[in-house]
Amino acid sequence: IRPQTLWPFPVAPFGEIDTGCQVICVEMSEGQMVDDVRLAVNGKVAVSFLGRSGGMIPAPADIANFAKKVLGGR
């Protein structure tokens, strides 16, 4: 899910996430959106955070490695 707006926050797509999933909130910040994501999933799934600041764009490999870590190496 890639939110295009922060207000109103796109809660509906997060409500459709299957309970067997996990969510990774990837931000170019220190976590300004992760709380909104946690509120949107309403405790239905786990939400992990990967953030970078200073204009550092996370590389796809960094995101994939973080996802593997979140999933326990799978």
C-alpha positions as CSV (number, residue, x, y, z in Angstrom):
1,I,0.0,0.0,0.0
2,R,1.5,3.3,-1.0
3,P,-0.5,6.2,0.6
4,Q,-0.8,9.2,-1.7
5,T,-2.2,11.5,1.0
6,L,-1.7,11.7,4.8
7,W,-5.0,13.4,5.4
8,P,-7.4,11.8,5.2
9,F,-5.3,8.8,5.9
10,P,-6.2,5.9,3.6
11,V,-7.5,3.5,6.3
12,A,-9.6,1.3,4.1
13,P,-6.8,-0.5,2.2
14,F,-5.1,-1.4,5.5
15,G,-8.4,-2.9,6.8
16,E,-8.2,-5.4,3.9
17,I,-4.9,-6.9,4.9
18,D,-5.1,-10.6,5.7
19,T,-4.4,-11.5,9.3
20,G,-1.5,-13.9,8.2
21,C,0.5,-10.9,6.8
22,Q,2.9,-8.5,8.4
23,V,3.4,-4.9,7.4
24,I,6.6,-3.1,7.0
25,C,6.4,0.7,7.1
26,V,9.3,2.1,5.0
27,E,9.9,5.8,5.4
28,M,12.4,8.4,4.5
29,S,12.0,9.8,8.0
30,E,12.2,8.8,11.7
31,G,8.7,7.3,11.9
32,Q,6.1,10.1,11.3
33,M,3.7,7.6,9.6
34,V,4.2,4.4,11.4
35,D,1.8,5.3,14.2
36,D,-0.9,6.0,11.6
37,V,-0.3,2.6,10.0
38,R,-0.5,0.9,13.4
39,L,-3.8,2.7,14.0
40,A,-5.1,1.7,10.6
41,V,-4.4,-2.0,11.0
42,N,-6.0,-1.8,14.4
43,G,-3.8,-4.5,15.9
44,K,-4.8,-7.1,13.3
45,V,-1.3,-7.6,12.0
46,A,2.3,-6.8,13.2
47,V,3.8,-3.5,11.9
48,S,7.6,-3.1,11.7
49,F,9.4,0.1,10.9
50,L,12.3,0.7,8.5
51,G,13.3,4.4,8.4
52,R,16.1,6.5,7.0
53,S,16.7,10.1,7.5
54,G,18.9,12.8,5.8
55,G,17.6,12.1,2.3
56,M,18.9,8.5,2.3
57,I,16.7,6.4,0.1
58,P,16.5,2.8,1.2
59,A,17.8,0.5,-1.5
60,P,15.5,-2.4,-2.6
61,A,18.1,-4.8,-1.2
62,D,17.9,-3.1,2.2
63,I,14.2,-3.5,2.3
64,A,14.4,-7.1,1.2
65,N,16.9,-7.9,3.9
66,F,14.8,-6.2,6.5
67,A,11.8,-8.2,5.4
68,K,13.8,-11.4,5.7
69,K,14.8,-10.4,9.2
70,V,11.2,-9.6,10.2
71,L,10.1,-13.0,8.8
72,G,12.8,-14.8,10.8
73,G,15.2,-15.4,7.9
74,R,12.6,-16.9,5.6
